[in-house]
């Protein structure tokens, strides 16, 4: 079974996510994700934040998943050659 590093985007901000802090959110996600990990993004957050974090982690994460109570885990990308 795949061991996923969970990043909860709702912990990145208090109240409402701010576009002005987008680079801070991206840096926080990159720091948490490290290099070559299998990552899952979860938590209540705006769609634009999910999209930007997914873009920021492309090339850093080995695979990226999205998790919600409705969909379960959804694969966004997988760069594992095996």
mmCIF file of the N, C-alpha and C atoms, coordinates in Angstrom:
data_MODEL
# 
_entry.id   MODEL 
# 
loop_
_atom_site.group_PDB 
_atom_site.id 
_atom_site.type_symbol 
_atom_site.label_atom_id 
_atom_site.label_alt_id 
_atom_site.label_comp_id 
_atom_site.label_asym_id 
_atom_site.label_entity_id 
_atom_site.label_seq_id 
_atom_site.pdbx_PDB_ins_code 
_atom_site.Cartn_x 
_atom_site.Cartn_y 
_atom_site.Cartn_z 
_atom_site.occupancy 
_atom_site.B_iso_or_equiv 
_atom_site.pdbx_formal_charge 
_atom_site.auth_seq_id 
_atom_site.auth_comp_id 
_atom_site.auth_asym_id 
_atom_site.auth_atom_id 
_atom_site.pdbx_PDB_model_num 
ATOM 1   N N  . UNK A 1 1  ? 0.841   -1.188 0.000   1.00 0.00 ? 1  UNK A N  1 
ATOM 2   C CA . UNK A 1 1  ? 0.000   0.000  0.000   1.00 0.00 ? 1  UNK A CA 1 
ATOM 3   C C  . UNK A 1 1  ? 0.885   1.250  0.000   1.00 0.00 ? 1  UNK A C  1 
ATOM 4   N N  . UNK A 1 2  ? 0.481   2.242  -0.770  1.00 0.00 ? 2  UNK A N  1 
ATOM 5   C CA . UNK A 1 2  ? 1.231   3.480  -0.916  1.00 0.00 ? 2  UNK A CA 1 
ATOM 6   C C  . UNK A 1 2  ? 1.154   4.315  0.363   1.00 0.00 ? 2  UNK A C  1 
ATOM 7   N N  . UNK A 1 3  ? 2.289   4.726  0.871   1.00 0.00 ? 3  UNK A N  1 
ATOM 8   C CA . UNK A 1 3  ? 2.367   5.590  2.058   1.00 0.00 ? 3  UNK A CA 1 
ATOM 9   C C  . UNK A 1 3  ? 2.356   7.046  1.588   1.00 0.00 ? 3  UNK A C  1 
ATOM 10  N N  . UNK A 1 4  ? 1.279   7.774  1.901   1.00 0.00 ? 4  UNK A N  1 
ATOM 11  C CA . UNK A 1 4  ? 1.113   9.151  1.439   1.00 0.00 ? 4  UNK A CA 1 
ATOM 12  C C  . UNK A 1 4  ? 1.420   10.146 2.551   1.00 0.00 ? 4  UNK A C  1 
ATOM 13  N N  . UNK A 1 5  ? 2.171   11.187 2.205   1.00 0.00 ? 5  UNK A N  1 
ATOM 14  C CA . UNK A 1 5  ? 2.423   12.307 3.101   1.00 0.00 ? 5  UNK A CA 1 
ATOM 15  C C  . UNK A 1 5  ? 1.244   13.263 2.959   1.00 0.00 ? 5  UNK A C  1 
ATOM 16  N N  . UNK A 1 6  ? 0.473   13.456 4.017   1.00 0.00 ? 6  UNK A N  1 
ATOM 17  C CA . UNK A 1 6  ? -0.731  14.283 3.958   1.00 0.00 ? 6  UNK A CA 1 
ATOM 18  C C  . UNK A 1 6  ? -0.413  15.741 4.266   1.00 0.00 ? 6  UNK A C  1 
ATOM 19  N N  . UNK A 1 7  ? -0.874  16.616 3.381   1.00 0.00 ? 7  UNK A N  1 
ATOM 20  C CA . UNK A 1 7  ? -0.769  18.063 3.591   1.00 0.00 ? 7  UNK A CA 1 
ATOM 21  C C  . UNK A 1 7  ? -2.186  18.618 3.636   1.00 0.00 ? 7  UNK A C  1 
ATOM 22  N N  . UNK A 1 8  ? -2.585  19.145 4.788   1.00 0.00 ? 8  UNK A N  1 
ATOM 23  C CA . UNK A 1 8  ? -3.916  19.700 4.998   1.00 0.00 ? 8  UNK A CA 1 
ATOM 24  C C  . UNK A 1 8  ? -3.857  21.205 4.720   1.00 0.00 ? 8  UNK A C  1 
ATOM 25  N N  . UNK A 1 9  ? -4.395  21.611 3.578   1.00 0.00 ? 9  UNK A N  1 
ATOM 26  C CA . UNK A 1 9  ? -4.318  23.016 3.175   1.00 0.00 ? 9  UNK A CA 1 
ATOM 27  C C  . UNK A 1 9  ? -5.092  23.953 4.090   1.00 0.00 ? 9  UNK A C  1 
ATOM 28  N N  . UNK A 1 10 ? -6.068  23.437 4.827   1.00 0.00 ? 10 UNK A N  1 
ATOM 29  C CA . UNK A 1 10 ? -6.836  24.302 5.729   1.00 0.00 ? 10 UNK A CA 1 
ATOM 30  C C  . UNK A 1 10 ? -5.987  24.823 6.886   1.00 0.00 ? 10 UNK A C  1 
ATOM 31  N N  . UNK A 1 11 ? -4.834  24.209 7.129   1.00 0.00 ? 11 UNK A N  1 
ATOM 32  C CA . UNK A 1 11 ? -3.955  24.657 8.210   1.00 0.00 ? 11 UNK A CA 1 
ATOM 33  C C  . UNK A 1 11 ? -3.020  25.780 7.771   1.00 0.00 ? 11 UNK A C  1 
ATOM 34  N N  . UNK A 1 12 ? -3.053  26.146 6.507   1.00 0.00 ? 12 UNK A N  1 
ATOM 35  C CA . UNK A 1 12 ? -2.150  27.171 5.979   1.00 0.00 ? 12 UNK A CA 1 
ATOM 36  C C  . UNK A 1 12 ? -2.608  28.593 6.304   1.00 0.00 ? 12 UNK A C  1 
ATOM 37  N N  . UNK A 1 13 ? -3.861  28.759 6.700   1.00 0.00 ? 13 UNK A N  1 
ATOM 38  C CA . UNK A 1 13 ? -4.413  30.099 6.915   1.00 0.00 ? 13 UNK A CA 1 
ATOM 39  C C  . UNK A 1 13 ? -5.497  30.051 7.981   1.00 0.00 ? 13 UNK A C  1 
ATOM 40  N N  . UNK A 1 14 ? -5.818  31.225 8.541   1.00 0.00 ? 14 UNK A N  1 
ATOM 41  C CA . UNK A 1 14 ? -6.913  31.367 9.498   1.00 0.00 ? 14 UNK A CA 1 
ATOM 42  C C  . UNK A 1 14 ? -8.045  32.123 8.811   1.00 0.00 ? 14 UNK A C  1 
ATOM 43  N N  . UNK A 1 15 ? -9.237  31.583 8.864   1.00 0.00 ? 15 UNK A N  1 
ATOM 44  C CA . UNK A 1 15 ? -10.387 32.272 8.287   1.00 0.00 ? 15 UNK A CA 1 
ATOM 45  C C  . UNK A 1 15 ? -10.474 32.093 6.787   1.00 0.00 ? 15 UNK A C  1 
ATOM 46  N N  . UNK A 1 16 ? -9.877  33.007 6.051   1.00 0.00 ? 16 UNK A N  1 
ATOM 47  C CA . UNK A 1 16 ? -9.949  33.018 4.598   1.00 0.00 ? 16 UNK A CA 1 
ATOM 48  C C  . UNK A 1 16 ? -8.551  33.052 3.999   1.00 0.00 ? 16 UNK A C  1 
ATOM 49  N N  . UNK A 1 17 ? -8.299  32.208 2.999   1.00 0.00 ? 17 UNK A N  1 
ATOM 50  C CA . UNK A 1 17 ? -7.022  32.228 2.288   1.00 0.00 ? 17 UNK A CA 1 
ATOM 51  C C  . UNK A 1 17 ? -6.914  33.539 1.516   1.00 0.00 ? 17 UNK A C  1 
ATOM 52  N N  . UNK A 1 18 ? -5.720  34.084 1.453   1.00 0.00 ? 18 UNK A N  1 
ATOM 53  C CA . UNK A 1 18 ? -5.481  35.372 0.800   1.00 0.00 ? 18 UNK A CA 1 
ATOM 54  C C  . UNK A 1 18 ? -4.567  35.192 -0.407  1.00 0.00 ? 18 UNK A C  1 
ATOM 55  N N  . UNK A 1 19 ? -4.988  35.717 -1.555  1.00 0.00 ? 19 UNK A N  1 
ATOM 56  C CA . UNK A 1 19 ? -4.142  35.655 -2.746  1.00 0.00 ? 19 UNK A CA 1 
ATOM 57  C C  . UNK A 1 19 ? -2.796  36.331 -2.515  1.00 0.00 ? 19 UNK A C  1 
ATOM 58  N N  . UNK A 1 20 ? -2.777  37.364 -1.705  1.00 0.00 ? 20 UNK A N  1 
ATOM 59  C CA . UNK A 1 20 ? -1.533  38.084 -1.429  1.00 0.00 ? 20 UNK A CA 1 
ATOM 60  C C  . UNK A 1 20 ? -0.504  37.204 -0.724  1.00 0.00 ? 20 UNK A C  1 
ATOM 61  N N  . UNK A 1 21 ? -0.951  36.124 -0.090  1.00 0.00 ? 21 UNK A N  1 
ATOM 62  C CA . UNK A 1 21 ? -0.046  35.224 0.634   1.00 0.00 ? 21 UNK A CA 1 
ATOM 63  C C  . UNK A 1 21 ? 0.228   33.938 -0.140  1.00 0.00 ? 21 UNK A C  1 
ATOM 64  N N  . UNK A 1 22 ? -0.115  33.917 -1.421  1.00 0.00 ? 22 UNK A N  1 
ATOM 65  C CA . UNK A 1 22 ? 0.014   32.705 -2.216  1.00 0.00 ? 22 UNK A CA 1 
ATOM 66  C C  . UNK A 1 22 ? 1.443   32.166 -2.239  1.00 0.00 ? 22 UNK A C  1 
ATOM 67  N N  . UNK A 1 23 ? 2.423   33.019 -2.386  1.00 0.00 ? 23 UNK A N  1 
ATOM 68  C CA . UNK A 1 23 ? 3.818   32.529 -2.409  1.00 0.00 ? 23 UNK A CA 1 
ATOM 69  C C  . UNK A 1 23 ? 4.200   31.909 -1.066  1.00 0.00 ? 23 UNK A C  1 
ATOM 70  N N  . UNK A 1 24 ? 3.671   32.428 0.033   1.00 0.00 ? 24 UNK A N  1 
ATOM 71  C CA . UNK A 1 24 ? 3.922   31.833 1.352   1.00 0.00 ? 24 UNK A CA 1 
ATOM 72  C C  . UNK A 1 24 ? 3.302   30.434 1.441   1.00 0.00 ? 24 UNK A C  1 
ATOM 73  N N  . UNK A 1 25 ? 2.086   30.288 0.928   1.00 0.00 ? 25 UNK A N  1 
ATOM 74  C CA . UNK A 1 25 ? 1.425   28.986 0.931   1.00 0.00 ? 25 UNK A CA 1 
ATOM 75  C C  . UNK A 1 25 ? 2.215   27.974 0.092   1.00 0.00 ? 25 UNK A C  1 
ATOM 76  N N  . UNK A 1 26 ? 2.697   28.426 -1.063  1.00 0.00 ? 26 UNK A N  1 
ATOM 77  C CA . UNK A 1 26 ? 3.478   27.542 -1.935  1.00 0.00 ? 26 UNK A CA 1 
ATOM 78  C C  . UNK A 1 26 ? 4.763   27.091 -1.245  1.00 0.00 ? 26 UNK A C  1 
ATOM 79  N N  . UNK A 1 27 ? 5.446   28.012 -0.607  1.00 0.00 ? 27 UNK A N  1 
ATOM 80  C CA . UNK A 1 27 ? 6.688   27.668 0.094   1.00 0.00 ? 27 UNK A CA 1 
ATOM 81  C C  . UNK A 1 27 ? 6.425   26.703 1.240   1.00 0.00 ? 27 UNK A C  1 
ATOM 82  N N  . UNK A 1 28 ? 5.339   26.920 1.954   1.00 0.00 ? 28 UNK A N  1 
ATOM 83  C CA . UNK A 1 28 ? 4.985   26.027 3.053   1.00 0.00 ? 28 UNK A CA 1 
ATOM 84  C C  . UNK A 1 28 ? 4.724   24.613 2.532   1.00 0.00 ? 28 UNK A C  1 
ATOM 85  N N  . UNK A 1 29 ? 3.996   24.500 1.430   1.00 0.00 ? 29 UNK A N  1 
ATOM 86  C CA . UNK A 1 29 ? 3.701   23.187 0.845   1.00 0.00 ? 29 UNK A CA 1 
ATOM 87  C C  . UNK A 1 29 ? 4.975   22.512 0.367   1.00 0.00 ? 29 UNK A C  1 
ATOM 88  N N  . UNK A 1 30 ? 5.848   23.250 -0.289  1.00 0.00 ? 30 UNK A N  1 
ATOM 89  C CA . UNK A 1 30 ? 7.115   22.688 -0.772  1.00 0.00 ? 30 UNK A CA 1 
ATOM 90  C C  . UNK A 1 30 ? 7.966   22.195 0.391   1.00 0.00 ? 30 UNK A C  1 
ATOM 91  N N  . UNK A 1 31 ? 7.997   22.958 1.452   1.00 0.00 ? 31 UNK A N  1 
ATOM 92  C CA . UNK A 1 31 ? 8.773   22.576 2.633   1.00 0.00 ? 31 UNK A CA 1 
ATOM 93  C C  . UNK A 1 31 ? 8.233   21.289 3.253   1.00 0.00 ? 31 UNK A C  1 
ATOM 94  N N  . UNK A 1 32 ? 6.921   21.195 3.373   1.00 0.00 ? 32 UNK A N  1 
ATOM 95  C CA . UNK A 1 32 ? 6.301   20.003 3.947   1.00 0.00 ? 32 UNK A CA 1 
ATOM 96  C C  . UNK A 1 32 ? 6.471   18.780 3.043   1.00 0.00 ? 32 UNK A C  1 
ATOM 97  N N  . UNK A 1 33 ? 6.388   18.982 1.737   1.00 0.00 ? 33 UNK A N  1 
ATOM 98  C CA . UNK A 1 33 ? 6.433   17.869 0.788   1.00 0.00 ? 33 UNK A CA 1 
ATOM 99  C C  . UNK A 1 33 ? 7.819   17.272 0.636   1.00 0.00 ? 33 UNK A C  1 
ATOM 100 N N  . UNK A 1 34 ? 8.845   18.099 0.777   1.00 0.00 ? 34 UNK A N  1 
ATOM 101 C CA . UNK A 1 34 ? 10.199  17.598 0.558   1.00 0.00 ? 34 UNK A CA 1 
ATOM 102 C C  . UNK A 1 34 ? 10.400  17.218 -0.897  1.00 0.00 ? 34 UNK A C  1 
ATOM 103 N N  . UNK A 1 35 ? 11.273  16.231 -1.135  1.00 0.00 ? 35 UNK A N  1 
ATOM 104 C CA . UNK A 1 35 ? 11.589  15.796 -2.496  1.00 0.00 ? 35 UNK A CA 1 
ATOM 105 C C  . UNK A 1 35 ? 11.240  14.325 -2.675  1.00 0.00 ? 35 UNK A C  1 
ATOM 106 N N  . UNK A 1 36 ? 10.556  14.013 -3.764  1.00 0.00 ? 36 UNK A N  1 
ATOM 107 C CA . UNK A 1 36 ? 10.312  12.636 -4.144  1.00 0.00 ? 36 UNK A CA 1 
ATOM 108 C C  . UNK A 1 36 ? 9.327   11.865 -3.287  1.00 0.00 ? 36 UNK A C  1 
ATOM 109 N N  . UNK A 1 37 ? 8.446   12.560 -2.588  1.00 0.00 ? 37 UNK A N  1 
ATOM 110 C CA . UNK A 1 37 ? 7.453   11.904 -1.732  1.00 0.00 ? 37 UNK A CA 1 
ATOM 111 C C  . UNK A 1 37 ? 6.152   11.674 -2.504  1.00 0.00 ? 37 UNK A C  1 
ATOM 112 N N  . UNK A 1 38 ? 5.362   10.753 -2.022  1.00 0.00 ? 38 UNK A N  1 
ATOM 113 C CA . UNK A 1 38 ? 3.996   10.569 -2.487  1.00 0.00 ? 38 UNK A CA 1 
ATOM 114 C C  . UNK A 1 38 ? 3.115   11.415 -1.573  1.00 0.00 ? 38 UNK A C  1 
ATOM 115 N N  . UNK A 1 39 ? 2.472   12.425 -2.130  1.00 0.00 ? 39 UNK A N  1 
ATOM 116 C CA . UNK A 1 39 ? 1.782   13.456 -1.349  1.00 0.00 ? 39 UNK A CA 1 
ATOM 117 C C  . UNK A 1 39 ? 0.286   13.413 -1.625  1.00 0.00 ? 39 UNK A C  1 
ATOM 118 N N  . UNK A 1 40 ? -0.512  13.686 -0.586  1.00 0.00 ? 40 UNK A N  1 
ATOM 119 C CA . UNK A 1 40 ? -1.952  13.863 -0.744  1.00 0.00 ? 40 UNK A CA 1 
ATOM 120 C C  . UNK A 1 40 ? -2.332  15.224 -0.158  1.00 0.00 ? 40 UNK A C  1 
ATOM 121 N N  . UNK A 1 41 ? -3.085  15.997 -0.940  1.00 0.00 ? 41 UNK A N  1 
ATOM 122 C CA . UNK A 1 41 ? -3.607  17.288 -0.481  1.00 0.00 ? 41 UNK A CA 1 
ATOM 123 C C  . UNK A 1 41 ? -5.028  17.085 0.000   1.00 0.00 ? 41 UNK A C  1 
ATOM 124 N N  . UNK A 1 42 ? -5.336  17.684 1.134   1.00 0.00 ? 42 UNK A N  1 
ATOM 125 C CA . UNK A 1 42 ? -6.665  17.555 1.725   1.00 0.00 ? 42 UNK A CA 1 
ATOM 126 C C  . UNK A 1 42 ? -7.000  18.841 2.467   1.00 0.00 ? 42 UNK A C  1 
ATOM 127 N N  . UNK A 1 43 ? -8.205  18.916 3.005   1.00 0.00 ? 43 UNK A N  1 
ATOM 128 C CA . UNK A 1 43 ? -8.611  20.057 3.825   1.00 0.00 ? 43 UNK A CA 1 
ATOM 129 C C  . UNK A 1 43 ? -9.455  21.055 3.069   1.00 0.00 ? 43 UNK A C  1 
ATOM 130 N N  . UNK A 1 44 ? -10.251 21.792 3.825   1.00 0.00 ? 44 UNK A N  1 
ATOM 131 C CA . UNK A 1 44 ? -11.104 22.828 3.244   1.00 0.00 ? 44 UNK A CA 1 
ATOM 132 C C  . UNK A 1 44 ? -10.238 23.992 2.790   1.00 0.00 ? 44 UNK A C  1 
ATOM 133 N N  . UNK A 1 45 ? -10.240 24.234 1.480   1.00 0.00 ? 45 UNK A N  1 
ATOM 134 C CA . UNK A 1 45 ? -9.451  25.320 0.903   1.00 0.00 ? 45 UNK A CA 1 
ATOM 135 C C  . UNK A 1 45 ? -10.048 25.684 -0.451  1.00 0.00 ? 45 UNK A C  1 
ATOM 136 N N  . UNK A 1 46 ? -9.816  26.916 -0.904  1.00 0.00 ? 46 UNK A N  1 
ATOM 137 C CA . UNK A 1 46 ? -10.354 27.305 -2.207  1.00 0.00 ? 46 UNK A CA 1 
ATOM 138 C C  . UNK A 1 46 ? -9.685  26.519 -3.348  1.00 0.00 ? 46 UNK A C  1 
ATOM 139 N N  . UNK A 1 47 ? -10.425 26.372 -4.427  1.00 0.00 ? 47 UNK A N  1 
ATOM 140 C CA . UNK A 1 47 ? -9.916  25.629 -5.581  1.00 0.00 ? 47 UNK A CA 1 
ATOM 141 C C  . UNK A 1 47 ? -8.628  26.252 -6.097  1.00 0.00 ? 47 UNK A C  1 
ATOM 142 N N  . UNK A 1 48 ? -8.551  27.583 -6.145  1.00 0.00 ? 48 UNK A N  1 
ATOM 143 C CA . UNK A 1 48 ? -7.347  28.217 -6.674  1.00 0.00 ? 48 UNK A CA 1 
ATOM 144 C C  . UNK A 1 48 ? -6.123  27.837 -5.851  1.00 0.00 ? 48 UNK A C  1 
ATOM 145 N N  . UNK A 1 49 ? -6.278  27.616 -4.548  1.00 0.00 ? 49 UNK A N  1 
ATOM 146 C CA . UNK A 1 49 ? -5.146  27.224 -3.714  1.00 0.00 ? 49 UNK A CA 1 
ATOM 147 C C  . UNK A 1 49 ? -4.717  25.793 -4.031  1.00 0.00 ? 49 UNK A C  1 
ATOM 148 N N  . UNK A 1 50 ? -5.673  24.896 -4.177  1.00 0.00 ? 50 UNK A N  1 
ATOM 149 C CA . UNK A 1 50 ? -5.347  23.524 -4.573  1.00 0.00 ? 50 UNK A CA 1 
ATOM 150 C C  . UNK A 1 50 ? -4.592  23.503 -5.897  1.00 0.00 ? 50 UNK A C  1 
ATOM 151 N N  . UNK A 1 51 ? -5.064  24.279 -6.869  1.00 0.00 ? 51 UNK A N  1 
ATOM 152 C CA . UNK A 1 51 ? -4.428  24.282 -8.189  1.00 0.00 ? 51 UNK A CA 1 
ATOM 153 C C  . UNK A 1 51 ? -3.002  24.809 -8.135  1.00 0.00 ? 51 UNK A C  1 
ATOM 154 N N  . UNK A 1 52 ? -2.790  25.884 -7.414  1.00 0.00 ? 52 UNK A N  1 
ATOM 155 C CA . UNK A 1 52 ? -1.442  26.460 -7.324  1.00 0.00 ? 52 UNK A CA 1 
ATOM 156 C C  . UNK A 1 52 ? -0.491  25.561 -6.551  1.00 0.00 ? 52 UNK A C  1 
ATOM 157 N N  . UNK A 1 53 ? -0.971  24.928 -5.487  1.00 0.00 ? 53 UNK A N  1 
ATOM 158 C CA . UNK A 1 53 ? -0.109  24.010 -4.720  1.00 0.00 ? 53 UNK A CA 1 
ATOM 159 C C  . UNK A 1 53 ? 0.220   22.792 -5.575  1.00 0.00 ? 53 UNK A C  1 
ATOM 160 N N  . UNK A 1 54 ? -0.748  22.273 -6.314  1.00 0.00 ? 54 UNK A N  1 
ATOM 161 C CA . UNK A 1 54 ? -0.476  21.144 -7.215  1.00 0.00 ? 54 UNK A CA 1 
ATOM 162 C C  . UNK A 1 54 ? 0.586   21.529 -8.233  1.00 0.00 ? 54 UNK A C  1 
ATOM 163 N N  . UNK A 1 55 ? 0.485   22.710 -8.785  1.00 0.00 ? 55 UNK A N  1 
ATOM 164 C CA . UNK A 1 55 ? 1.493   23.186 -9.748  1.00 0.00 ? 55 UNK A CA 1 
ATOM 165 C C  . UNK A 1 55 ? 2.858   23.335 -9.078  1.00 0.00 ? 55 UNK A C  1 
ATOM 166 N N  . UNK A 1 56 ? 2.882   23.867 -7.873  1.00 0.00 ? 56 UNK A N  1 
ATOM 167 C CA . UNK A 1 56 ? 4.145   24.076 -7.150  1.00 0.00 ? 56 UNK A CA 1 
ATOM 168 C C  . UNK A 1 56 ? 4.829   22.753 -6.812  1.00 0.00 ? 56 UNK A C  1 
ATOM 169 N N  . UNK A 1 57 ? 4.042   21.694 -6.575  1.00 0.00 ? 57 UNK A N  1 
ATOM 170 C CA . UNK A 1 57 ? 4.613   20.407 -6.196  1.00 0.00 ? 57 UNK A CA 1 
ATOM 171 C C  . UNK A 1 57 ? 4.982   19.542 -7.396  1.00 0.00 ? 57 UNK A C  1 
ATOM 172 N N  . UNK A 1 58 ? 4.572   19.950 -8.593  1.00 0.00 ? 58 UNK A N  1 
ATOM 173 C CA . UNK A 1 58 ? 4.936   19.196 -9.793  1.00 0.00 ? 58 UNK A CA 1 
ATOM 174 C C  . UNK A 1 58 ? 6.446   19.305 -9.983  1.00 0.00 ? 58 UNK A C  1 
ATOM 175 N N  . UNK A 1 59 ? 7.097   18.166 -10.076 1.00 0.00 ? 59 UNK A N  1 
ATOM 176 C CA . UNK A 1 59 ? 8.556   18.148 -10.172 1.00 0.00 ? 59 UNK A CA 1 
ATOM 177 C C  . UNK A 1 59 ? 9.230   17.940 -8.822  1.00 0.00 ? 59 UNK A C  1 
ATOM 178 N N  . UNK A 1 60 ? 8.518   18.115 -7.741  1.00 0.00 ? 60 UNK A N  1 
ATOM 179 C CA . UNK A 1 60 ? 9.041   17.873 -6.394  1.00 0.00 ? 60 UNK A CA 1 
ATOM 180 C C  . UNK A 1 60 ? 8.481   16.580 -5.821  1.00 0.00 ? 60 UNK A C  1 
ATOM 181 N N  . UNK A 1 61 ? 7.183   16.370 -5.980  1.00 0.00 ? 61 UNK A N  1 
ATOM 182 C CA . UNK A 1 61 ? 6.537   15.166 -5.454  1.00 0.00 ? 61 UNK A CA 1 
ATOM 183 C C  . UNK A 1 61 ? 6.615   14.053 -6.497  1.00 0.00 ? 61 UNK A C  1 
ATOM 184 N N  . UNK A 1 62 ? 6.767   12.821 -6.021  1.00 0.00 ? 62 UNK A N  1 
ATOM 185 C CA . UNK A 1 62 ? 6.754   11.673 -6.933  1.00 0.00 ? 62 UNK A CA 1 
ATOM 186 C C  . UNK A 1 62 ? 5.337   11.444 -7.458  1.00 0.00 ? 62 UNK A C  1 
ATOM 187 N N  . UNK A 1 63 ? 4.367   11.556 -6.571  1.00 0.00 ? 63 UNK A N  1 
ATOM 188 C CA . UNK A 1 63 ? 2.967   11.477 -6.982  1.00 0.00 ? 63 UNK A CA 1 
ATOM 189 C C  . UNK A 1 63 ? 2.173   12.454 -6.127  1.00 0.00 ? 63 UNK A C  1 
ATOM 190 N N  . UNK A 1 64 ? 1.048   12.890 -6.684  1.00 0.00 ? 64 UNK A N  1 
ATOM 191 C CA . UNK A 1 64 ? 0.180   13.816 -5.967  1.00 0.00 ? 64 UNK A CA 1 
ATOM 192 C C  . UNK A 1 64 ? -1.253  13.318 -6.080  1.00 0.00 ? 64 UNK A C  1 
ATOM 193 N N  . UNK A 1 65 ? -1.918  13.285 -4.920  1.00 0.00 ? 65 UNK A N  1 
ATOM 194 C CA . UNK A 1 65 ? -3.312  12.864 -4.837  1.00 0.00 ? 65 UNK A CA 1 
ATOM 195 C C  . UNK A 1 65 ? -4.120  13.991 -4.199  1.00 0.00 ? 65 UNK A C  1 
ATOM 196 N N  . UNK A 1 66 ? -5.413  13.990 -4.485  1.00 0.00 ? 66 UNK A N  1 
ATOM 197 C CA . UNK A 1 66 ? -6.377  14.880 -3.847  1.00 0.00 ? 66 UNK A CA 1 
ATOM 198 C C  . UNK A 1 66 ? -7.311  13.995 -3.036  1.00 0.00 ? 66 UNK A C  1 
ATOM 199 N N  . UNK A 1 67 ? -7.623  14.409 -1.819  1.00 0.00 ? 67 UNK A N  1 
ATOM 200 C CA . UNK A 1 67 ? -8.514  13.613 -0.973  1.00 0.00 ? 67 UNK A CA 1 
ATOM 201 C C  . UNK A 1 67 ? -9.668  14.479 -0.476  1.00 0.00 ? 67 UNK A C  1 
ATOM 202 N N  . UNK A 1 68 ? -10.888 13.945 -0.630  1.00 0.00 ? 68 UNK A N  1 
ATOM 203 C CA . UNK A 1 68 ? -12.064 14.581 -0.038  1.00 0.00 ? 68 UNK A CA 1 
ATOM 204 C C  . UNK A 1 68 ? -12.994 13.476 0.449   1.00 0.00 ? 68 UNK A C  1 
ATOM 205 N N  . UNK A 1 69 ? -13.886 13.816 1.383   1.00 0.00 ? 69 UNK A N  1 
ATOM 206 C CA . UNK A 1 69 ? -14.839 12.816 1.874   1.00 0.00 ? 69 UNK A CA 1 
ATOM 207 C C  . UNK A 1 69 ? -15.771 12.305 0.766   1.00 0.00 ? 69 UNK A C  1 
ATOM 208 N N  . UNK A 1 70 ? -16.001 13.116 -0.247  1.00 0.00 ? 70 UNK A N  1 
ATOM 209 C CA . UNK A 1 70 ? -16.913 12.739 -1.327  1.00 0.00 ? 70 UNK A CA 1 
ATOM 210 C C  . UNK A 1 70 ? -16.228 11.818 -2.339  1.00 0.00 ? 70 UNK A C  1 
ATOM 211 N N  . UNK A 1 71 ? -15.014 12.183 -2.748  1.00 0.00 ? 71 UNK A N  1 
ATOM 212 C CA . UNK A 1 71 ? -14.339 11.444 -3.829  1.00 0.00 ? 71 UNK A CA 1 
ATOM 213 C C  . UNK A 1 71 ? -13.374 10.384 -3.333  1.00 0.00 ? 71 UNK A C  1 
ATOM 214 N N  . UNK A 1 72 ? -12.943 10.494 -2.084  1.00 0.00 ? 72 UNK A N  1 
ATOM 215 C CA . UNK A 1 72 ? -11.828 9.655  -1.639  1.00 0.00 ? 72 UNK A CA 1 
ATOM 216 C C  . UNK A 1 72 ? -10.558 10.187 -2.277  1.00 0.00 ? 72 UNK A C  1 
ATOM 217 N N  . UNK A 1 73 ? -9.578  9.313  -2.504  1.00 0.00 ? 73 UNK A N  1 
ATOM 218 C CA . UNK A 1 73 ? -8.317  9.744  -3.110  1.00 0.00 ? 73 UNK A CA 1 
ATOM 219 C C  . UNK A 1 73 ? -8.431  9.737  -4.633  1.00 0.00 ? 73 UNK A C  1 
ATOM 220 N N  . UNK A 1 74 ? -7.993  10.844 -5.237  1.00 0.00 ? 74 UNK A N  1 
ATOM 221 C CA . UNK A 1 74 ? -7.972  10.982 -6.688  1.00 0.00 ? 74 UNK A CA 1 
ATOM 222 C C  . UNK A 1 74 ? -6.533  11.286 -7.091  1.00 0.00 ? 74 UNK A C  1 
ATOM 223 N N  . UNK A 1 75 ? -5.984  10.500 -8.000  1.00 0.00 ? 75 UNK A N  1 
ATOM 224 C CA . UNK A 1 75 ? -4.618  10.717 -8.481  1.00 0.00 ? 75 UNK A CA 1 
ATOM 225 C C  . UNK A 1 75 ? -4.583  11.936 -9.386  1.00 0.00 ? 75 UNK A C  1 
ATOM 226 N N  . UNK A 1 76 ? -3.690  12.882 -9.078  1.00 0.00 ? 76 UNK A N  1 
ATOM 227 C CA . UNK A 1 76 ? -3.500  14.073 -9.897  1.00 0.00 ? 76 UNK A CA 1 
ATOM 228 C C  . UNK A 1 76 ? -2.367  13.836 -10.874 1.00 0.00 ? 76 UNK A C  1 
ATOM 229 N N  . UNK A 1 77 ? -1.211  13.367 -10.377 1.00 0.00 ? 77 UNK A N  1 
ATOM 230 C CA . UNK A 1 77 ? -0.118  12.950 -11.239 1.00 0.00 ? 77 UNK A CA 1 
ATOM 231 C C  . UNK A 1 77 ? 0.714   11.886 -10.542 1.00 0.00 ? 77 UNK A C  1 
ATOM 232 N N  . UNK A 1 78 ? 1.413   11.094 -11.345 1.00 0.00 ? 78 UNK A N  1 
ATOM 233 C CA . UNK A 1 78 ? 2.273   10.040 -10.833 1.00 0.00 ? 78 UNK A CA 1 
ATOM 234 C C  . UNK A 1 78 ? 3.487   9.924  -11.736 1.00 0.00 ? 78 UNK A C  1 
ATOM 235 N N  . UNK A 1 79 ? 4.655   10.258 -11.194 1.00 0.00 ? 79 UNK A N  1 
ATOM 236 C CA . UNK A 1 79 ? 5.901   10.213 -11.967 1.00 0.00 ? 79 UNK A CA 1 
ATOM 237 C C  . UNK A 1 79 ? 6.792   9.057  -11.539 1.00 0.00 ? 79 UNK A C  1 
ATOM 238 N N  . UNK A 1 80 ? 6.197   8.066  -10.895 1.00 0.00 ? 80 UNK A N  1 
ATOM 239 C CA . UNK A 1 80 ? 6.939   6.865  -10.515 1.00 0.00 ? 80 UNK A CA 1 
ATOM 240 C C  . UNK A 1 80 ? 7.107   6.004  -11.772 1.00 0.00 ? 80 UNK A C  1 
ATOM 241 N N  . UNK A 1 81 ? 8.330   5.727  -12.183 1.00 0.00 ? 81 UNK A N  1 
ATOM 242 C CA . UNK A 1 81 ? 8.524   4.956  -13.422 1.00 0.00 ? 81 UNK A CA 1 
ATOM 243 C C  . UNK A 1 81 ? 8.159   3.483  -13.284 1.00 0.00 ? 81 UNK A C  1 
ATOM 244 N N  . UNK A 1 82 ? 7.863   3.023  -12.076 1.00 0.00 ? 82 UNK A N  1 
ATOM 245 C CA . UNK A 1 82 ? 7.567   1.597  -11.885 1.00 0.00 ? 82 UNK A CA 1 
ATOM 246 C C  . UNK A 1 82 ? 6.113   1.405  -11.679 1.00 0.00 ? 82 UNK A C  1 
# 
